[in-house]
Amino acid sequence: MFDFLKKDKDSKDLKLSDYKNIWTKFCFLDESGTLNDINTPFFTIGLIKCSQPYYINSKIIYERQKRNFHDELKFNKLSKNNFDFAKHSVDLFFTTKSLWFNSYTLDKNGQYFNKNFGGDPWKAYEDISIQLLKATLSPNEILMLIADYVTVPDYVRFEVDVKRKINEEFGRLALAGVCRFNSKSNDLLQLVDLMIGAINYNLKLETGIIFRGDKYKRRFVEHFKNNLGVKSFIDGFKNFSFNIFVDKDVKRRLSTTIEKRPSS
C-alpha cells in the first residue's frame, strides 16, 4: 500500500525521492458558453480528473473503431447520427473507476461576474479555472492540466499564469504544467464538453431561456441526470465523484421565469 495513506508528511515537505507518497493526476478542462457572447448568459467550466486516462480513453477508442465513428463529440452538435455514441461515452464515465468531475457555472449578467471580473471574460476564464483546480487538488497530489484550446488576446498568458498562481497558492509544486489542445484530438476533452453542455442546457431550460429545445439535447440531459439521480442542476450537485457548483445568480432568474409564465 502506498505510504501517502499515512499522512505523516506535509505536502510542502515532500521531495522527489518521496515519489511513492505522491499522486500525479491528469485534469482535462473545457468550457461551455462563450464568455464574450451576450446571447449565451451562462458560462460553465468543467474538468475531469484521473490518475490513468488510458482506462476510459481506451474504451472510447474501442467503441469508435467498433462503430466506425470518427467525428468529434460536442453537445451543441448532438443529433440522430451521434446521440447513441455520446450517450455511451458518458455511460463509460460512470462505469470507470477513479474518475472525478468538477464544474463551475456562473451567470454573465449576475452580480458575482460583474463585481469580481469587471466584464473581463478572460479574467473570469482564468480565475474560475484556478478555482476548479484548487477545489479538486488533494494533499500529496501534483496535477497536470490539459485544456481545450481557446483563441485569446495577446495579453492573456493562461498556461503561465494558472501554473504560477496555483503553485504560489499552495507553496509547492501542485501543478506541474498546463497545455492546451484542440478538443478534436482528445476524447476526454470531448467528454467534458458533453457533460458541461448538459449542465448549461438544463439551466437554460429551468430558467426559461429555452422553452422546448432540441429533442436530442433534452434526451441527453435527461440521461445524464438519471445517471446522477438528480432532477435539476439549479442547486448544483455533489457526491463522491461529482462536484457541480452553480452560482446563486443563476437561481435568481427563476423568479423572473415564474413571472413570465402565463397563468393557467
TORMARNU-997380 format. One record per residue (C-alpha): x, y, z; residue number from 1. Coordinates in Angstrom, 3 decimals, decimal comma. Each point is the difference from the previous one (the first is absolute). Example, Ala and Ser with C-alpha at 12.3 -4.5 7.8 and 13.67 -1.06 7.14 Angstrom:
BEGIN
<c1:12,300 c2:-4,500 c3:7,800 resi:1>
<c1:1,370 c2:3,440 c3:-0,660 resi:2>
***
This chain:
BEGIN
<c1:0,000 c2:0,000 c3:0,000 resi:1>
<c1:1,218 c2:3,494 c3:-0,815 resi:2>
<c1:1,533 c2:1,886 c3:2,898 resi:3>
<c1:-2,089 c2:3,132 c3:-0,749 resi:4>
<c1:-2,881 c2:-1,513 c3:1,968 resi:5>
<c1:2,008 c2:0,526 c3:3,185 resi:6>
<c1:-0,197 c2:3,791 c3:-0,480 resi:7>
<c1:3,057 c2:0,358 c3:2,208 resi:8>
<c1:1,738 c2:2,489 c3:-2,237 resi:9>
<c1:-1,184 c2:3,440 c3:-1,081 resi:10>
<c1:-0,368 c2:0,532 c3:-3,740 resi:11>
<c1:2,465 c2:2,891 c3:0,107 resi:12>
<c1:2,693 c2:-2,258 c3:1,464 resi:13>
<c1:-0,169 c2:-2,660 c3:-2,696 resi:14>
<c1:3,112 c2:-0,597 c3:-2,087 resi:15>
<c1:0,495 c2:-1,672 c3:-3,384 resi:16>
<c1:1,262 c2:-3,029 c3:1,878 resi:17>
<c1:-3,460 c2:-0,232 c3:1,628 resi:18>
<c1:-1,570 c2:-0,915 c3:-3,341 resi:19>
<c1:-1,913 c2:-2,879 c3:1,597 resi:20>
<c1:-1,791 c2:2,540 c3:2,180 resi:21>
<c1:-1,078 c2:2,160 c3:-2,943 resi:22>
<c1:-3,028 c2:-0,443 c3:-2,234 resi:23>
<c1:0,242 c2:1,465 c3:-3,495 resi:24>
<c1:-3,381 c2:0,780 c3:-1,554 resi:25>
<c1:-1,056 c2:1,212 c3:-3,426 resi:26>
<c1:-2,706 c2:2,643 c3:-0,298 resi:27>
<c1:-1,902 c2:0,552 c3:-3,248 resi:28>
<c1:-1,711 c2:3,404 c3:-0,088 resi:29>
<c1:-2,562 c2:1,443 c3:-2,398 resi:30>
<c1:-2,515 c2:2,842 c3:-0,046 resi:31>
<c1:-3,603 c2:0,351 c3:-1,191 resi:32>
<c1:-1,551 c2:3,333 c3:-0,919 resi:33>
<c1:2,137 c2:2,659 c3:-1,656 resi:34>
<c1:1,018 c2:2,603 c3:2,541 resi:35>
<c1:-0,156 c2:2,955 c3:-2,392 resi:36>
<c1:-3,320 c2:-0,988 c3:-1,628 resi:37>
<c1:-2,956 c2:1,912 c3:1,501 resi:38>
<c1:-2,412 c2:-2,617 c3:-1,359 resi:39>
<c1:1,394 c2:-2,708 c3:2,296 resi:40>
<c1:-0,650 c2:1,213 c3:3,572 resi:41>
<c1:1,383 c2:-3,055 c3:1,826 resi:42>
<c1:3,647 c2:-0,992 c3:-0,021 resi:43>
<c1:1,174 c2:-3,351 c3:1,312 resi:44>
<c1:3,530 c2:-1,319 c3:0,410 resi:45>
<c1:0,467 c2:-3,651 c3:0,871 resi:46>
<c1:2,793 c2:-2,490 c3:0,409 resi:47>
<c1:0,543 c2:-3,719 c3:0,288 resi:48>
<c1:2,766 c2:-1,131 c3:2,356 resi:49>
<c1:1,550 c2:-3,458 c3:-0,255 resi:50>
<c1:3,199 c2:-1,877 c3:0,769 resi:51>
<c1:0,017 c2:-2,149 c3:-3,123 resi:52>
<c1:-1,836 c2:1,551 c3:-2,986 resi:53>
<c1:0,817 c2:-3,176 c3:-1,922 resi:54>
<c1:-2,788 c2:-2,028 c3:1,590 resi:55>
<c1:-2,943 c2:2,086 c3:-1,178 resi:56>
<c1:1,721 c2:1,290 c3:-3,115 resi:57>
<c1:0,709 c2:-3,513 c3:-1,250 resi:58>
<c1:-3,662 c2:-0,921 c3:0,451 resi:59>
<c1:-1,108 c2:2,993 c3:-2,048 resi:60>
<c1:2,554 c2:-0,761 c3:-2,728 resi:61>
<c1:-1,202 c2:-3,615 c3:-0,103 resi:62>
<c1:-3,599 c2:1,143 c3:-0,491 resi:63>
<c1:1,060 c2:2,465 c3:-2,695 resi:64>
<c1:1,679 c2:-2,802 c3:-1,926 resi:65>
<c1:-2,857 c2:-2,436 c3:0,592 resi:66>
<c1:-2,628 c2:2,489 c3:-1,222 resi:67>
<c1:2,237 c2:1,589 c3:-2,648 resi:68>
<c1:-0,755 c2:3,349 c3:1,627 resi:69>
<c1:2,692 c2:2,643 c3:-0,426 resi:70>
<c1:-1,818 c2:3,315 c3:0,488 resi:71>
<c1:0,647 c2:2,423 c3:2,830 resi:72>
<c1:-2,530 c2:-0,178 c3:2,818 resi:73>
<c1:-1,452 c2:3,367 c3:0,995 resi:74>
<c1:-3,171 c2:0,618 c3:1,953 resi:75>
<c1:-1,086 c2:2,795 c3:-2,350 resi:76>
<c1:0,221 c2:-2,396 c3:-2,945 resi:77>
<c1:-2,032 c2:-2,873 c3:1,463 resi:78>
<c1:-2,182 c2:-1,637 c3:-2,632 resi:79>
<c1:-1,499 c2:-3,296 c3:-1,079 resi:80>
<c1:3,363 c2:-1,003 c3:-1,472 resi:81>
<c1:2,085 c2:0,392 c3:3,155 resi:82>
<c1:-2,460 c2:-0,201 c3:2,897 resi:83>
<c1:0,517 c2:-3,700 c3:0,796 resi:84>
<c1:3,776 c2:0,323 c3:0,018 resi:85>
<c1:-0,163 c2:3,118 c3:2,181 resi:86>
<c1:-2,303 c2:-1,785 c3:2,452 resi:87>
<c1:2,289 c2:-3,022 c3:0,089 resi:88>
<c1:3,048 c2:2,203 c3:0,585 resi:89>
<c1:-1,512 c2:1,662 c3:3,062 resi:90>
<c1:-1,066 c2:-3,445 c3:1,265 resi:91>
<c1:3,647 c2:-1,042 c3:-0,139 resi:92>
<c1:0,821 c2:2,783 c3:2,452 resi:93>
<c1:-2,406 c2:-1,474 c3:2,542 resi:94>
<c1:1,350 c2:-3,535 c3:-0,427 resi:95>
<c1:3,717 c2:0,888 c3:0,172 resi:96>
<c1:1,673 c2:0,222 c3:3,391 resi:97>
<c1:2,103 c2:2,861 c3:1,363 resi:98>
<c1:-1,540 c2:2,834 c3:-1,997 resi:99>
<c1:-1,099 c2:3,342 c3:1,458 resi:100>
<c1:-1,970 c2:2,854 c3:-1,545 resi:101>
<c1:-0,109 c2:3,633 c3:1,161 resi:102>
<c1:-1,832 c2:2,888 c3:-1,638 resi:103>
<c1:-0,848 c2:3,634 c3:0,700 resi:104>
<c1:-2,873 c2:1,917 c3:-1,625 resi:105>
<c1:-0,560 c2:3,743 c3:0,196 resi:106>
<c1:-2,458 c2:2,487 c3:-1,457 resi:107>
<c1:1,813 c2:2,608 c3:-2,083 resi:108>
<c1:-2,752 c2:2,478 c3:0,790 resi:109>
<c1:0,178 c2:-0,719 c3:3,715 resi:110>
<c1:1,448 c2:1,971 c3:2,890 resi:111>
<c1:2,937 c2:-2,339 c3:0,619 resi:112>
<c1:1,294 c2:0,096 c3:-3,568 resi:113>
<c1:-0,199 c2:3,782 c3:-0,330 resi:114>
<c1:1,322 c2:0,736 c3:3,497 resi:115>
<c1:2,957 c2:-2,377 c3:-0,099 resi:116>
<c1:1,025 c2:0,104 c3:-3,649 resi:117>
<c1:-1,117 c2:3,461 c3:-1,096 resi:118>
<c1:-1,312 c2:-1,323 c3:-3,283 resi:119>
<c1:3,390 c2:-1,510 c3:-0,949 resi:120>
<c1:-0,847 c2:-3,480 c3:-1,357 resi:121>
<c1:3,611 c2:-1,181 c3:-0,116 resi:122>
<c1:0,627 c2:0,833 c3:3,635 resi:123>
<c1:-3,153 c2:-1,982 c3:0,817 resi:124>
<c1:1,183 c2:-2,967 c3:-2,077 resi:125>
<c1:3,389 c2:-0,058 c3:1,704 resi:126>
<c1:-1,250 c2:0,598 c3:3,546 resi:127>
<c1:-2,773 c2:-2,612 c3:-0,180 resi:128>
<c1:2,449 c2:-2,535 c3:-1,420 resi:129>
<c1:2,237 c2:0,675 c3:3,004 resi:130>
<c1:-2,942 c2:-0,392 c3:2,402 resi:131>
<c1:-0,851 c2:-3,378 c3:-1,547 resi:132>
<c1:3,589 c2:-1,221 c3:0,291 resi:133>
<c1:0,198 c2:1,132 c3:3,621 resi:134>
<c1:-3,257 c2:-1,779 c3:0,783 resi:135>
<c1:1,110 c2:-3,289 c3:-1,534 resi:136>
<c1:3,613 c2:-0,024 c3:1,255 resi:137>
<c1:0,652 c2:-2,358 c3:2,902 resi:138>
<c1:3,021 c2:-0,153 c3:2,324 resi:139>
<c1:2,974 c2:-1,834 c3:-1,495 resi:140>
<c1:-1,336 c2:0,512 c3:-3,531 resi:141>
<c1:1,720 c2:1,577 c3:-2,963 resi:142>
<c1:-2,326 c2:0,896 c3:-2,855 resi:143>
<c1:0,626 c2:0,260 c3:-3,741 resi:144>
<c1:-2,565 c2:2,083 c3:-1,856 resi:145>
<c1:-1,142 c2:-0,707 c3:-3,551 resi:146>
<c1:-2,380 c2:2,757 c3:-1,126 resi:147>
<c1:-1,994 c2:0,619 c3:-3,142 resi:148>
<c1:1,664 c2:2,492 c3:-2,302 resi:149>
<c1:-1,684 c2:3,394 c3:0,026 resi:150>
<c1:1,078 c2:2,979 c3:-2,105 resi:151>
<c1:0,826 c2:2,767 c3:2,468 resi:152>
<c1:1,364 c2:3,567 c3:-0,212 resi:153>
<c1:3,770 c2:0,451 c3:-0,020 resi:154>
<c1:0,090 c2:1,205 c3:3,601 resi:155>
<c1:-1,497 c2:-3,248 c3:1,336 resi:156>
<c1:2,629 c2:-2,494 c3:1,220 resi:157>
<c1:-2,314 c2:-2,736 c3:1,230 resi:158>
<c1:2,569 c2:-2,804 c3:0,160 resi:159>
<c1:2,605 c2:2,079 c3:1,816 resi:160>
<c1:-2,307 c2:1,811 c3:2,417 resi:161>
<c1:-2,099 c2:-2,987 c3:1,042 resi:162>
<c1:3,062 c2:-2,098 c3:0,831 resi:163>
<c1:1,697 c2:2,826 c3:1,889 resi:164>
<c1:-3,073 c2:0,981 c3:2,034 resi:165>
<c1:-0,854 c2:-3,576 c3:1,016 resi:166>
<c1:3,555 c2:-0,748 c3:1,125 resi:167>
<c1:0,270 c2:3,292 c3:1,881 resi:168>
<c1:-3,362 c2:-0,630 c3:1,672 resi:169>
<c1:1,103 c2:-3,383 c3:1,351 resi:170>
<c1:3,659 c2:0,839 c3:0,509 resi:171>
<c1:1,154 c2:-3,112 c3:-1,810 resi:172>
<c1:0,018 c2:-1,699 c3:-3,391 resi:173>
<c1:-3,741 c2:-0,656 c3:-0,256 resi:174>
<c1:-0,447 c2:0,550 c3:-3,757 resi:175>
<c1:2,829 c2:-1,402 c3:-2,089 resi:176>
<c1:-1,094 c2:1,517 c3:-3,287 resi:177>
<c1:-2,793 c2:1,275 c3:-2,218 resi:178>
<c1:-0,481 c2:-0,825 c3:-3,661 resi:179>
<c1:-2,913 c2:0,808 c3:-2,291 resi:180>
<c1:-1,133 c2:-2,218 c3:-2,865 resi:181>
<c1:-2,688 c2:0,150 c3:-2,633 resi:182>
<c1:-2,799 c2:-2,131 c3:1,461 resi:183>
<c1:-0,348 c2:-1,841 c3:-3,326 resi:184>
<c1:3,163 c2:-1,877 c3:0,948 resi:185>
<c1:-1,073 c2:-1,051 c3:3,493 resi:186>
<c1:-2,981 c2:-2,137 c3:0,987 resi:187>
<c1:0,133 c2:0,993 c3:3,676 resi:188>
<c1:-0,317 c2:3,685 c3:-0,878 resi:189>
<c1:-2,994 c2:-0,968 c3:-2,122 resi:190>
<c1:-1,503 c2:-1,908 c3:2,922 resi:191>
<c1:0,346 c2:3,092 c3:2,204 resi:192>
<c1:-1,738 c2:2,016 c3:-2,723 resi:193>
<c1:-2,960 c2:-2,407 c3:0,031 resi:194>
<c1:-0,453 c2:0,221 c3:3,773 resi:195>
<c1:0,397 c2:3,751 c3:0,415 resi:196>
<c1:-2,169 c2:0,524 c3:-3,076 resi:197>
<c1:-2,719 c2:-2,070 c3:1,672 resi:198>
<c1:0,295 c2:2,061 c3:3,197 resi:199>
<c1:-0,234 c2:3,276 c3:-1,910 resi:200>
<c1:-2,968 c2:-1,204 c3:-2,065 resi:201>
<c1:-1,904 c2:-1,204 c3:3,056 resi:202>
<c1:0,471 c2:3,389 c3:1,659 resi:203>
<c1:-1,262 c2:1,770 c3:-3,131 resi:204>
<c1:-3,105 c2:-2,187 c3:0,032 resi:205>
<c1:-0,570 c2:0,522 c3:3,718 resi:206>
<c1:0,274 c2:3,784 c3:-0,245 resi:207>
<c1:-2,101 c2:0,338 c3:-3,150 resi:208>
<c1:2,787 c2:1,113 c3:-2,325 resi:209>
<c1:-0,962 c2:-3,052 c3:-2,068 resi:210>
<c1:-3,629 c2:-1,128 c3:0,093 resi:211>
<c1:-0,009 c2:-3,170 c3:-2,071 resi:212>
<c1:3,434 c2:-0,506 c3:-1,469 resi:213>
<c1:1,519 c2:-2,717 c3:-2,116 resi:214>
<c1:-1,283 c2:-3,517 c3:0,674 resi:215>
<c1:3,416 c2:-1,663 c3:-0,134 resi:216>
<c1:1,510 c2:2,510 c3:2,390 resi:217>
<c1:-2,941 c2:-0,412 c3:2,363 resi:218>
<c1:0,290 c2:-3,781 c3:-0,146 resi:219>
<c1:3,718 c2:0,177 c3:0,759 resi:220>
<c1:-0,610 c2:2,360 c3:2,929 resi:221>
<c1:-2,581 c2:-2,397 c3:1,439 resi:222>
<c1:2,335 c2:-2,964 c3:-0,431 resi:223>
<c1:2,825 c2:1,853 c3:1,759 resi:224>
<c1:-2,274 c2:1,055 c3:2,870 resi:225>
<c1:-1,355 c2:-3,537 c3:0,372 resi:226>
<c1:3,534 c2:-1,339 c3:0,342 resi:227>
<c1:0,558 c2:2,454 c3:2,848 resi:228>
<c1:-3,462 c2:-0,430 c3:1,539 resi:229>
<c1:-0,764 c2:3,721 c3:-0,121 resi:230>
<c1:-3,029 c2:1,881 c3:-1,391 resi:231>
<c1:1,705 c2:3,324 c3:-0,685 resi:232>
<c1:3,368 c2:1,715 c3:0,252 resi:233>
<c1:-1,444 c2:3,312 c3:1,186 resi:234>
<c1:1,227 c2:-0,702 c3:3,566 resi:235>
<c1:3,174 c2:-1,696 c3:-1,153 resi:236>
<c1:0,879 c2:-3,551 c3:0,950 resi:237>
<c1:2,681 c2:-1,757 c3:2,026 resi:238>
<c1:0,965 c2:-3,570 c3:0,808 resi:239>
<c1:3,282 c2:-1,913 c3:0,262 resi:240>
<c1:0,880 c2:0,351 c3:-3,696 resi:241>
<c1:-1,903 c2:3,120 c3:-1,061 resi:242>
<c1:0,107 c2:3,599 c3:1,170 resi:243>
<c1:-2,304 c2:2,142 c3:-2,150 resi:244>
<c1:-0,112 c2:3,577 c3:1,290 resi:245>
<c1:-2,577 c2:2,473 c3:-1,321 resi:246>
<c1:0,261 c2:3,644 c3:1,024 resi:247>
<c1:-3,029 c2:1,400 c3:1,826 resi:248>
<c1:-0,441 c2:2,673 c3:-2,707 resi:249>
<c1:-1,245 c2:-2,774 c3:-2,298 resi:250>
<c1:-2,720 c2:-0,954 c3:2,476 resi:251>
<c1:-1,102 c2:3,618 c3:0,311 resi:252>
<c1:-1,312 c2:-0,259 c3:-3,551 resi:253>
<c1:-2,678 c2:-2,460 c3:1,170 resi:254>
<c1:-2,163 c2:2,760 c3:1,486 resi:255>
<c1:0,076 c2:1,867 c3:-3,315 resi:256>
<c1:-0,863 c2:-3,210 c3:-1,835 resi:257>
<c1:-3,041 c2:-0,598 c3:2,208 resi:258>
<c1:-1,206 c2:3,572 c3:-0,566 resi:259>
<c1:0,189 c2:-0,443 c3:-3,782 resi:260>
<c1:-1,960 c2:-3,271 c3:-0,092 resi:261>
<c1:-3,671 c2:0,413 c3:-0,972 resi:262>
<c1:-2,500 c2:-0,720 c3:2,757 resi:263>
<c1:-2,164 c2:-3,086 c3:-0,392 resi:264>
***
